[in-house]
Amino acid sequence: MLLKAPRSIGTLVLVTATVALAVGSAGAQPIDRVSPPKLDVALSRSVQNGESGFRQVIIRATPDGLPAATAALHGRGYAVKRVHPLINGLEADIPVAALAGLSRLPFVASISLDAVVTAEQTAASTYTAPSTYTLRATLGLPGPTGTGSSTQLGSHIGIAIIDSGVAAVPDFGDRIRGFYDFTQGGRADTPSDAYGHGTHVAGLIAGNGALSEKRYRGVAPKARLFALKVLDHNGAGKTSDVISAISFAIENKTRLGIDIINLSLGHPIYEPAETDPLVQAVEAAARAGMVVVASAGNHGTAPGSDTPGYAGILSPANAPSAIAVGAVKTFDTTIRSDDRIAAYSSRGPSWYDGFAKPDIVAPGHALVSTAAPASTLFSNNPALRVGDAYLRLSGTSMAAAVVSGTAALVLEAQRIAFPGGPSLTPNAVKAILQFTSFRMQDDLALDYDGLTQGAGVVNPAGAIDLASCLDTSVPASSWWLTTAVNPSTTIDGEVISWAEDIVWGNTAGTGPVVYIKELAWAEDIVWGHDIVWGSDIVWGNDIVWGSDIVWGNNIVWGDSLIGVLEGTTTVWGMVAEDPALTVWAGLDPAAIWSGSILTSLGF
């Protein structure tokens, strides 16, 4: 297979004088590392600080250990509130004083805080919009009066919006095919949205613009919607409810026809991805054949400043197989060369694991979409209202919605072109979106680094074109591109080249990777793991970026929190003896790996 040399993600340089790495014909050899503690860092701090009271936790058991874990809790007088078979876990309220003892039980794999998740829109200031609204045209999609194949795509695609709910407004017609309230145990109910975030997200994905003469249409206005409510009227909820909603989506994937999960929410990363319950739920959804799109987070700047900072990715955007999405400002123009990454958009890498995130970026700033009448966001933000039926919001939540809508178009375009073959896998969809994306540049005409833009900005028009040429019925490792494609897309007269990159693990490879039905696109492959490309480049657990760069699952960032919740506010920055040691390292991503930072993390 043709494959160009790997390209590093940004300009990171990590000096590893004390770390030995042997590279032979079989690839990089594992580096010993300390196993992650069974308590996540939030709970560990509570124990170390001698805090009192109870914590609602999620306990994951060893493969056959769930009955023993349940019996152990009952034997100590603690009730099991809910079992989560999807992650082989359960939730319970446990005294802080008992956590350390429970963590030492052999059948307990990990104990995690049932963390608060929040919606990822940002409170933008009053925005003066031009007389036009160009989201669809910016994406290369037909405008309000446009016709064409892409306007008909998505009608057979189901999208689960795990959020604050979705209000039954005219822009959705009869396409809200189910509403389930997981703040009340997952009961079926009448569509509603007290906060308004989920309705805005849903409109960007699939609103038909009925109340705006199609001006404010979403990306896939024919798609079917399933609202799984997990957030309250303030936009906050529990990790355990999100896991229950994901589990429901997986269990009902075939019955309801759910293809995509949108997660425009998250919480700070408290532990490695391999023990994070929310990450594990997302990975289970990907294995079940569902495309999972997650907002990267709105923590790209230091609190109280405009200084960009790295490593602000939220969970579950750190899930390897999720499509983590950052936000782009388009300035309401169709031309793409003036687009810029929003300063608030979270940059990678992910805390603990050092995963290269986000995977892709998309328009997410000052986007107009459907409003839920009398919702918190609509009522409290009159300056952001657009008429009586729409609201203008910003954030990676909005960007994730754009990508979910794009994924719907991509899935159906391929199914229509090749109705007899299997559907594209989540990994294949992610690869197509990355491969057809556009690389972005800053005000100095320099490429944004890969930890800021991922593979690039989403290109729905190009992704649809490519997906329509992929025959999924061919055997694995076969050329599945049936028609030659020109790797560029023309938007507003600009001919823009595709990135032609796949960021697999923490390395980017270029070349005709997507033109072959690779084993990497299979549903049972975790994105970024265990695939060897070429004779001596391993994209996965043991990453070699060059002669002096080692980065991947074997580099653990230490046990310091990147963020802690104080009430409803996320306070970012490392908790260290020296408060000057902070992840907000300025414009240079290499500064993350400075000697002082590494020293503070125990290296």
SULJO-V972720 format. One record per residue. N is the residue number from 0. RES is the residue in three letters. PSI is psi as a letter, one per 40 degrees, with the letter a starting at -180 (* if undefined). OMEGA is omega in whole degrees, -180 to 180 (none if undefined). Layout:
# SULJO-V972720
n=N res=RES psi=PSI omega=OMEGA
n=N res=RES psi=PSI omega=OMEGA
This chain:
# SULJO-V972720
n=0 res=MET psi=h omega=179
n=1 res=LEU psi=h omega=180
n=2 res=LEU psi=h omega=178
n=3 res=LYS psi=i omega=180
n=4 res=ALA psi=i omega=-179
n=5 res=PRO psi=i omega=178
n=6 res=ARG psi=h omega=-178
n=7 res=SER psi=i omega=180
n=8 res=ILE psi=g omega=-177
n=9 res=GLY psi=a omega=-176
n=10 res=THR psi=f omega=-177
n=11 res=LEU psi=h omega=175
n=12 res=VAL psi=h omega=180
n=13 res=LEU psi=h omega=178
n=14 res=VAL psi=h omega=-174
n=15 res=THR psi=g omega=-175
n=16 res=ALA psi=d omega=-176
n=17 res=THR psi=e omega=-179
n=18 res=VAL psi=h omega=179
n=19 res=ALA psi=h omega=176
n=20 res=LEU psi=h omega=179
n=21 res=ALA psi=h omega=179
n=22 res=VAL psi=h omega=178
n=23 res=GLY psi=a omega=-177
n=24 res=SER psi=d omega=-180
n=25 res=ALA psi=e omega=180
n=26 res=GLY psi=a omega=-176
n=27 res=ALA psi=i omega=179
n=28 res=GLN psi=i omega=-176
n=29 res=PRO psi=i omega=174
n=30 res=ILE psi=h omega=178
n=31 res=ASP psi=i omega=175
n=32 res=ARG psi=i omega=180
n=33 res=VAL psi=h omega=179
n=34 res=SER psi=i omega=-180
n=35 res=PRO psi=i omega=179
n=36 res=PRO psi=i omega=-180
n=37 res=LYS psi=d omega=175
n=38 res=LEU psi=h omega=174
n=39 res=ASP psi=i omega=-170
n=40 res=VAL psi=d omega=178
n=41 res=ALA psi=d omega=178
n=42 res=LEU psi=d omega=178
n=43 res=SER psi=d omega=180
n=44 res=ARG psi=d omega=178
n=45 res=SER psi=d omega=179
n=46 res=VAL psi=d omega=-178
n=47 res=GLN psi=d omega=-179
n=48 res=ASN psi=e omega=178
n=49 res=GLY psi=f omega=-178
n=50 res=GLU psi=i omega=-180
n=51 res=SER psi=i omega=176
n=52 res=GLY psi=a omega=-177
n=53 res=PHE psi=i omega=171
n=54 res=ARG psi=h omega=173
n=55 res=GLN psi=h omega=-173
n=56 res=VAL psi=i omega=173
n=57 res=ILE psi=h omega=-178
n=58 res=ILE psi=h omega=175
n=59 res=ARG psi=h omega=-177
n=60 res=ALA psi=i omega=172
n=61 res=THR psi=i omega=-171
n=62 res=PRO psi=d omega=180
n=63 res=ASP psi=f omega=-171
n=64 res=GLY psi=e omega=-176
n=65 res=LEU psi=d omega=177
n=66 res=PRO psi=d omega=-180
n=67 res=ALA psi=d omega=179
n=68 res=ALA psi=d omega=178
n=69 res=THR psi=d omega=180
n=70 res=ALA psi=d omega=180
n=71 res=ALA psi=d omega=178
n=72 res=LEU psi=d omega=179
n=73 res=HIS psi=d omega=180
n=74 res=GLY psi=d omega=179
n=75 res=ARG psi=e omega=176
n=76 res=GLY psi=e omega=-180
n=77 res=TYR psi=h omega=-179
n=78 res=ALA psi=i omega=172
n=79 res=VAL psi=h omega=-176
n=80 res=LYS psi=d omega=-178
n=81 res=ARG psi=i omega=176
n=82 res=VAL psi=i omega=179
n=83 res=HIS psi=g omega=-179
n=84 res=PRO psi=d omega=-178
n=85 res=LEU psi=d omega=-179
n=86 res=ILE psi=e omega=-178
n=87 res=ASN psi=f omega=-175
n=88 res=GLY psi=i omega=178
n=89 res=LEU psi=i omega=177
n=90 res=GLU psi=i omega=-178
n=91 res=ALA psi=i omega=172
n=92 res=ASP psi=h omega=-174
n=93 res=ILE psi=h omega=175
n=94 res=PRO psi=i omega=178
n=95 res=VAL psi=d omega=-177
n=96 res=ALA psi=e omega=-178
n=97 res=ALA psi=e omega=-173
n=98 res=LEU psi=d omega=-178
n=99 res=ALA psi=d omega=179
n=100 res=GLY psi=d omega=178
n=101 res=LEU psi=d omega=-178
n=102 res=SER psi=d omega=-179
n=103 res=ARG psi=e omega=179
n=104 res=LEU psi=h omega=-173
n=105 res=PRO psi=d omega=-178
n=106 res=PHE psi=e omega=176
n=107 res=VAL psi=h omega=-180
n=108 res=ALA psi=d omega=180
n=109 res=SER psi=i omega=175
n=110 res=ILE psi=h omega=-175
n=111 res=SER psi=i omega=172
n=112 res=LEU psi=h omega=172
n=113 res=ASP psi=g omega=-166
n=114 res=ALA psi=i omega=173
n=115 res=VAL psi=h omega=173
n=116 res=VAL psi=i omega=-179
n=117 res=THR psi=i omega=176
n=118 res=ALA psi=i omega=-174
n=119 res=GLU psi=f omega=166
n=120 res=GLN psi=i omega=179
n=121 res=THR psi=i omega=-179
n=122 res=ALA psi=g omega=-179
n=123 res=ALA psi=i omega=176
n=124 res=SER psi=i omega=179
n=125 res=THR psi=h omega=-174
n=126 res=TYR psi=h omega=177
n=127 res=THR psi=h omega=-174
n=128 res=ALA psi=i omega=171
n=129 res=PRO psi=i omega=-178
n=130 res=SER psi=e omega=-180
n=131 res=THR psi=i omega=173
n=132 res=TYR psi=h omega=-162
n=133 res=THR psi=e omega=-173
n=134 res=LEU psi=d omega=-176
n=135 res=ARG psi=d omega=179
n=136 res=ALA psi=d omega=177
n=137 res=THR psi=d omega=-179
n=138 res=LEU psi=e omega=-179
n=139 res=GLY psi=e omega=-179
n=140 res=LEU psi=i omega=-179
n=141 res=PRO psi=i omega=180
n=142 res=GLY psi=a omega=-175
n=143 res=PRO psi=d omega=-178
n=144 res=THR psi=e omega=-175
n=145 res=GLY psi=i omega=174
n=146 res=THR psi=i omega=180
n=147 res=GLY psi=i omega=-173
n=148 res=SER psi=d omega=-175
n=149 res=SER psi=d omega=178
n=150 res=THR psi=e omega=-179
n=151 res=GLN psi=e omega=-176
n=152 res=LEU psi=i omega=172
n=153 res=GLY psi=e omega=-175
n=154 res=SER psi=d omega=179
n=155 res=HIS psi=e omega=-179
n=156 res=ILE psi=h omega=178
n=157 res=GLY psi=h omega=-177
n=158 res=ILE psi=h omega=176
n=159 res=ALA psi=h omega=179
n=160 res=ILE psi=h omega=-178
n=161 res=ILE psi=h omega=-165
n=162 res=ASP psi=a omega=-178
n=163 res=SER psi=e omega=-177
n=164 res=GLY psi=a omega=176
n=165 res=VAL psi=h omega=179
n=166 res=ALA psi=i omega=-179
n=167 res=ALA psi=g omega=179
n=168 res=VAL psi=i omega=-175
n=169 res=PRO psi=d omega=-178
n=170 res=ASP psi=e omega=178
n=171 res=PHE psi=e omega=180
n=172 res=GLY psi=b omega=179
n=173 res=ASP psi=f omega=-173
n=174 res=ARG psi=e omega=169
n=175 res=ILE psi=g omega=-171
n=176 res=ARG psi=e omega=178
n=177 res=GLY psi=i omega=175
n=178 res=PHE psi=h omega=-177
n=179 res=TYR psi=h omega=-175
n=180 res=ASP psi=h omega=-178
n=181 res=PHE psi=e omega=168
n=182 res=THR psi=e omega=177
n=183 res=GLN psi=f omega=175
n=184 res=GLY psi=e omega=178
n=185 res=GLY psi=f omega=-177
n=186 res=ARG psi=i omega=174
n=187 res=ALA psi=i omega=-175
n=188 res=ASP psi=i omega=176
n=189 res=THR psi=h omega=-178
n=190 res=PRO psi=h omega=179
n=191 res=SER psi=i omega=179
n=192 res=ASP psi=g omega=-177
n=193 res=ALA psi=d omega=-180
n=194 res=TYR psi=d omega=177
n=195 res=GLY psi=e omega=-177
n=196 res=HIS psi=d omega=-178
n=197 res=GLY psi=d omega=179
n=198 res=THR psi=d omega=178
n=199 res=HIS psi=d omega=177
n=200 res=VAL psi=d omega=-179
n=201 res=ALA psi=d omega=180
n=202 res=GLY psi=d omega=177
n=203 res=LEU psi=d omega=178
n=204 res=ILE psi=d omega=-166
n=205 res=ALA psi=e omega=176
n=206 res=GLY psi=i omega=-178
n=207 res=ASN psi=e omega=177
n=208 res=GLY psi=f omega=-175
n=209 res=ALA psi=d omega=-177
n=210 res=LEU psi=e omega=-179
n=211 res=SER psi=f omega=-176
n=212 res=GLU psi=f omega=177
n=213 res=LYS psi=e omega=-179
n=214 res=ARG psi=d omega=-177
n=215 res=TYR psi=f omega=175
n=216 res=ARG psi=i omega=174
n=217 res=GLY psi=a omega=-175
n=218 res=VAL psi=d omega=-178
n=219 res=ALA psi=g omega=-170
n=220 res=PRO psi=e omega=176
n=221 res=LYS psi=e omega=-172
n=222 res=ALA psi=i omega=177
n=223 res=ARG psi=i omega=-173
n=224 res=LEU psi=i omega=172
n=225 res=PHE psi=h omega=-178
n=226 res=ALA psi=h omega=178
n=227 res=LEU psi=h omega=-173
n=228 res=LYS psi=h omega=177
n=229 res=VAL psi=e omega=-178
n=230 res=LEU psi=i omega=-178
n=231 res=ASP psi=a omega=-176
n=232 res=HIS psi=e omega=175
n=233 res=ASN psi=e omega=179
n=234 res=GLY psi=f omega=180
n=235 res=ALA psi=i omega=179
n=236 res=GLY psi=a omega=-177
n=237 res=LYS psi=i omega=176
n=238 res=THR psi=d omega=-177
n=239 res=SER psi=d omega=178
n=240 res=ASP psi=d omega=177
n=241 res=VAL psi=d omega=178
n=242 res=ILE psi=d omega=178
n=243 res=SER psi=d omega=179
n=244 res=ALA psi=d omega=177
n=245 res=ILE psi=d omega=179
n=246 res=SER psi=d omega=178
n=247 res=PHE psi=d omega=-179
n=248 res=ALA psi=d omega=179
n=249 res=ILE psi=d omega=-177
n=250 res=GLU psi=d omega=-176
n=251 res=ASN psi=e omega=-178
n=252 res=LYS psi=d omega=-177
n=253 res=THR psi=d omega=-177
n=254 res=ARG psi=d omega=-177
n=255 res=LEU psi=e omega=-177
n=256 res=GLY psi=f omega=180
n=257 res=ILE psi=h omega=-178
n=258 res=ASP psi=d omega=-171
n=259 res=ILE psi=i omega=173
n=260 res=ILE psi=h omega=175
n=261 res=ASN psi=h omega=-180
n=262 res=LEU psi=g omega=178
n=263 res=SER psi=f omega=-177
n=264 res=LEU psi=i omega=177
n=265 res=GLY psi=i omega=175
n=266 res=HIS psi=i omega=177
n=267 res=PRO psi=i omega=-180
n=268 res=ILE psi=h omega=-178
n=269 res=TYR psi=e omega=-175
n=270 res=GLU psi=i omega=177
n=271 res=PRO psi=i omega=-178
n=272 res=ALA psi=d omega=-176
n=273 res=GLU psi=e omega=178
n=274 res=THR psi=e omega=-178
n=275 res=ASP psi=h omega=-176
n=276 res=PRO psi=d omega=-179
n=277 res=LEU psi=d omega=176
n=278 res=VAL psi=d omega=-179
n=279 res=GLN psi=d omega=176
n=280 res=ALA psi=d omega=178
n=281 res=VAL psi=d omega=179
n=282 res=GLU psi=d omega=178
n=283 res=ALA psi=d omega=178
n=284 res=ALA psi=d omega=178
n=285 res=ALA psi=d omega=178
n=286 res=ARG psi=d omega=179
n=287 res=ALA psi=e omega=177
n=288 res=GLY psi=e omega=-178
n=289 res=MET psi=h omega=175
n=290 res=VAL psi=h omega=-180
n=291 res=VAL psi=h omega=179
n=292 res=VAL psi=h omega=-177
n=293 res=ALA psi=i omega=177
n=294 res=SER psi=h omega=-178
n=295 res=ALA psi=d omega=-177
n=296 res=GLY psi=i omega=-179
n=297 res=ASN psi=f omega=-175
n=298 res=HIS psi=f omega=-179
n=299 res=GLY psi=e omega=178
n=300 res=THR psi=i omega=177
n=301 res=ALA psi=i omega=179
n=302 res=PRO psi=h omega=177
n=303 res=GLY psi=e omega=180
n=304 res=SER psi=i omega=176
n=305 res=ASP psi=e omega=-178
n=306 res=THR psi=h omega=179
n=307 res=PRO psi=i omega=177
n=308 res=GLY psi=i omega=-177
n=309 res=TYR psi=i omega=177
n=310 res=ALA psi=f omega=177
n=311 res=GLY psi=e omega=-179
n=312 res=ILE psi=h omega=178
n=313 res=LEU psi=i omega=165
n=314 res=SER psi=h omega=15
n=315 res=PRO psi=e omega=178
n=316 res=ALA psi=e omega=177
n=317 res=ASN psi=e omega=176
n=318 res=ALA psi=h omega=-176
n=319 res=PRO psi=d omega=-174
n=320 res=SER psi=e omega=176
n=321 res=ALA psi=i omega=171
n=322 res=ILE psi=h omega=-179
n=323 res=ALA psi=h omega=-170
n=324 res=VAL psi=h omega=171
n=325 res=GLY psi=i omega=-172
n=326 res=ALA psi=i omega=-179
n=327 res=VAL psi=i omega=170
n=328 res=LYS psi=h omega=178
n=329 res=THR psi=e omega=-180
n=330 res=PHE psi=f omega=179
n=331 res=ASP psi=f omega=172
n=332 res=THR psi=i omega=178
n=333 res=THR psi=d omega=-178
n=334 res=ILE psi=i omega=-174
n=335 res=ARG psi=d omega=-174
n=336 res=SER psi=e omega=178
n=337 res=ASP psi=e omega=179
n=338 res=ASP psi=i omega=178
n=339 res=ARG psi=i omega=175
n=340 res=ILE psi=h omega=176
n=341 res=ALA psi=h omega=-177
n=342 res=ALA psi=d omega=-177
n=343 res=TYR psi=e omega=-176
n=344 res=SER psi=h omega=-177
n=345 res=SER psi=h omega=177
n=346 res=ARG psi=i omega=176
n=347 res=GLY psi=a omega=-6
n=348 res=PRO psi=i omega=179
n=349 res=SER psi=i omega=179
n=350 res=TRP psi=i omega=-178
n=351 res=TYR psi=c omega=-171
n=352 res=ASP psi=d omega=-177
n=353 res=GLY psi=f omega=178
n=354 res=PHE psi=i omega=176
n=355 res=ALA psi=h omega=178
n=356 res=LYS psi=i omega=-3
n=357 res=PRO psi=i omega=178
n=358 res=ASP psi=d omega=-176
n=359 res=ILE psi=i omega=174
n=360 res=VAL psi=i omega=-177
n=361 res=ALA psi=i omega=174
n=362 res=PRO psi=h omega=-178
n=363 res=GLY psi=e omega=-175
n=364 res=HIS psi=h omega=176
n=365 res=ALA psi=f omega=-180
n=366 res=LEU psi=h omega=179
n=367 res=VAL psi=h omega=179
n=368 res=SER psi=i omega=-174
n=369 res=THR psi=i omega=177
n=370 res=ALA psi=i omega=174
n=371 res=ALA psi=h omega=-178
n=372 res=PRO psi=h omega=177
n=373 res=ALA psi=e omega=178
n=374 res=SER psi=i omega=-179
n=375 res=THR psi=d omega=-177
n=376 res=LEU psi=d omega=-179
n=377 res=PHE psi=d omega=-177
n=378 res=SER psi=d omega=-173
n=379 res=ASN psi=e omega=-176
n=380 res=ASN psi=g omega=-178
n=381 res=PRO psi=d omega=-179
n=382 res=ALA psi=e omega=-178
n=383 res=LEU psi=e omega=179
n=384 res=ARG psi=i omega=174
n=385 res=VAL psi=g omega=-173
n=386 res=GLY psi=a omega=-178
n=387 res=ASP psi=e omega=-171
n=388 res=ALA psi=e omega=-175
n=389 res=TYR psi=i omega=-177
n=390 res=LEU psi=i omega=179
n=391 res=ARG psi=h omega=-179
n=392 res=LEU psi=i omega=179
n=393 res=SER psi=i omega=174
n=394 res=GLY psi=i omega=177
n=395 res=THR psi=e omega=171
n=396 res=SER psi=d omega=-179
n=397 res=MET psi=d omega=179
n=398 res=ALA psi=d omega=178
n=399 res=ALA psi=d omega=179
n=400 res=ALA psi=d omega=178
n=401 res=VAL psi=d omega=-180
n=402 res=VAL psi=d omega=176
n=403 res=SER psi=d omega=176
n=404 res=GLY psi=d omega=178
n=405 res=THR psi=d omega=179
n=406 res=ALA psi=d omega=178
n=407 res=ALA psi=d omega=179
n=408 res=LEU psi=d omega=-179
n=409 res=VAL psi=d omega=-179
n=410 res=LEU psi=d omega=-176
n=411 res=GLU psi=d omega=178
n=412 res=ALA psi=d omega=180
n=413 res=GLN psi=d omega=-179
n=414 res=ARG psi=d omega=179
n=415 res=ILE psi=d omega=-178
n=416 res=ALA psi=d omega=-177
n=417 res=PHE psi=g omega=-174
n=418 res=PRO psi=e omega=-177
n=419 res=GLY psi=e omega=-176
n=420 res=GLY psi=i omega=176
n=421 res=PRO psi=i omega=179
n=422 res=SER psi=i omega=174
n=423 res=LEU psi=h omega=178
n=424 res=THR psi=i omega=176
n=425 res=PRO psi=d omega=179
n=426 res=ASN psi=d omega=180
n=427 res=ALA psi=d omega=178
n=428 res=VAL psi=d omega=179
n=429 res=LYS psi=d omega=180
n=430 res=ALA psi=d omega=179
n=431 res=ILE psi=d omega=-179
n=432 res=LEU psi=d omega=179
n=433 res=GLN psi=d omega=-175
n=434 res=PHE psi=d omega=-177
n=435 res=THR psi=e omega=-178
n=436 res=SER psi=i omega=177
n=437 res=PHE psi=h omega=173
n=438 res=ARG psi=i omega=-177
n=439 res=MET psi=i omega=179
n=440 res=GLN psi=i omega=-180
n=441 res=ASP psi=a omega=-177
n=442 res=ASP psi=e omega=179
n=443 res=LEU psi=e omega=-179
n=444 res=ALA psi=f omega=176
n=445 res=LEU psi=i omega=178
n=446 res=ASP psi=h omega=168
n=447 res=TYR psi=i omega=178
n=448 res=ASP psi=i omega=-175
n=449 res=GLY psi=e omega=177
n=450 res=LEU psi=e omega=177
n=451 res=THR psi=d omega=-176
n=452 res=GLN psi=e omega=-175
n=453 res=GLY psi=b omega=178
n=454 res=ALA psi=d omega=-178
n=455 res=GLY psi=a omega=-179
n=456 res=VAL psi=h omega=-174
n=457 res=VAL psi=i omega=-178
n=458 res=ASN psi=g omega=-177
n=459 res=PRO psi=d omega=-178
n=460 res=ALA psi=d omega=179
n=461 res=GLY psi=d omega=-180
n=462 res=ALA psi=d omega=177
n=463 res=ILE psi=d omega=180
n=464 res=ASP psi=d omega=-178
n=465 res=LEU psi=d omega=-178
n=466 res=ALA psi=d omega=-179
n=467 res=SER psi=e omega=-178
n=468 res=CYS psi=e omega=-174
n=469 res=LEU psi=h omega=-179
n=470 res=ASP psi=h omega=-176
n=471 res=THR psi=e omega=-177
n=472 res=SER psi=e omega=-178
n=473 res=VAL psi=i omega=179
n=474 res=PRO psi=i omega=176
n=475 res=ALA psi=i omega=180
n=476 res=SER psi=e omega=177
n=477 res=SER psi=i omega=174
n=478 res=TRP psi=h omega=-177
n=479 res=TRP psi=e omega=175
n=480 res=LEU psi=h omega=-174
n=481 res=THR psi=d omega=-179
n=482 res=THR psi=h omega=178
n=483 res=ALA psi=h omega=179
n=484 res=VAL psi=i omega=173
n=485 res=ASN psi=h omega=-173
n=486 res=PRO psi=g omega=177
n=487 res=SER psi=i omega=178
n=488 res=THR psi=h omega=179
n=489 res=THR psi=h omega=178
n=490 res=ILE psi=h omega=-180
n=491 res=ASP psi=f omega=177
n=492 res=GLY psi=e omega=178
n=493 res=GLU psi=h omega=173
n=494 res=VAL psi=h omega=-173
n=495 res=ILE psi=h omega=-180
n=496 res=SER psi=i omega=173
n=497 res=TRP psi=i omega=178
n=498 res=ALA psi=d omega=-178
n=499 res=GLU psi=f omega=179
n=500 res=ASP psi=i omega=169
n=501 res=ILE psi=h omega=178
n=502 res=VAL psi=g omega=-176
n=503 res=TRP psi=h omega=-173
n=504 res=GLY psi=b omega=-179
n=505 res=ASN psi=f omega=178
n=506 res=THR psi=i omega=177
n=507 res=ALA psi=h omega=175
n=508 res=GLY psi=i omega=179
n=509 res=THR psi=i omega=-178
n=510 res=GLY psi=a omega=-174
n=511 res=PRO psi=f omega=-176
n=512 res=VAL psi=d omega=-175
n=513 res=VAL psi=e omega=-178
n=514 res=TYR psi=e omega=180
n=515 res=ILE psi=h omega=177
n=516 res=LYS psi=g omega=-175
n=517 res=GLU psi=i omega=172
n=518 res=LEU psi=d omega=-180
n=519 res=ALA psi=d omega=-177
n=520 res=TRP psi=e omega=-178
n=521 res=ALA psi=i omega=-178
n=522 res=GLU psi=d omega=-176
n=523 res=ASP psi=e omega=177
n=524 res=ILE psi=h omega=174
n=525 res=VAL psi=h omega=-177
n=526 res=TRP psi=h omega=176
n=527 res=GLY psi=e omega=-175
n=528 res=HIS psi=h omega=159
n=529 res=ASP psi=e omega=176
n=530 res=ILE psi=h omega=178
n=531 res=VAL psi=h omega=178
n=532 res=TRP psi=h omega=-179
n=533 res=GLY psi=a omega=-173
n=534 res=SER psi=d omega=-174
n=535 res=ASP psi=e omega=178
n=536 res=ILE psi=h omega=178
n=537 res=VAL psi=h omega=175
n=538 res=TRP psi=h omega=-179
n=539 res=GLY psi=b omega=-170
n=540 res=ASN psi=d omega=-178
n=541 res=ASP psi=h omega=-170
n=542 res=ILE psi=h omega=172
n=543 res=VAL psi=h omega=180
n=544 res=TRP psi=e omega=-176
n=545 res=GLY psi=a omega=-174
n=546 res=SER psi=d omega=-175
n=547 res=ASP psi=e omega=-179
n=548 res=ILE psi=h omega=176
n=549 res=VAL psi=h omega=-177
n=550 res=TRP psi=h omega=179
n=551 res=GLY psi=a omega=-176
n=552 res=ASN psi=e omega=-179
n=553 res=ASN psi=e omega=174
n=554 res=ILE psi=h omega=-179
n=555 res=VAL psi=h omega=-173
n=556 res=TRP psi=e omega=177
n=557 res=GLY psi=a omega=-174
n=558 res=ASP psi=f omega=179
n=559 res=SER psi=i omega=176
n=560 res=LEU psi=i omega=168
n=561 res=ILE psi=d omega=180
n=562 res=GLY psi=i omega=176
n=563 res=VAL psi=i omega=178
n=564 res=LEU psi=h omega=172
n=565 res=GLU psi=g omega=-172
n=566 res=GLY psi=b omega=179
n=567 res=THR psi=e omega=-178
n=568 res=THR psi=h omega=175
n=569 res=THR psi=h omega=179
n=570 res=VAL psi=h omega=-174
n=571 res=TRP psi=i omega=179
n=572 res=GLY psi=i omega=-177
n=573 res=MET psi=h omega=173
n=574 res=VAL psi=g omega=-174
n=575 res=ALA psi=i omega=179
n=576 res=GLU psi=d omega=178
n=577 res=ASP psi=h omega=-177
n=578 res=PRO psi=e omega=178
n=579 res=ALA psi=e omega=179
n=580 res=LEU psi=h omega=-174
n=581 res=THR psi=i omega=178
n=582 res=VAL psi=e omega=-179
n=583 res=TRP psi=g omega=-168
n=584 res=ALA psi=e omega=177
n=585 res=GLY psi=a omega=-172
n=586 res=LEU psi=e omega=-172
n=587 res=ASP psi=h omega=-179
n=588 res=PRO psi=d omega=180
n=589 res=ALA psi=d omega=-178
n=590 res=ALA psi=d omega=177
n=591 res=ILE psi=d omega=-173
n=592 res=TRP psi=f omega=-178
n=593 res=SER psi=i omega=-178
n=594 res=GLY psi=d omega=-178
n=595 res=SER psi=d omega=179
n=596 res=ILE psi=d omega=-179
n=597 res=LEU psi=d omega=179
n=598 res=THR psi=d omega=-179
n=599 res=SER psi=d omega=-180
n=600 res=LEU psi=e omega=176
n=601 res=GLY psi=e omega=179
n=602 res=PHE psi=* omega=none
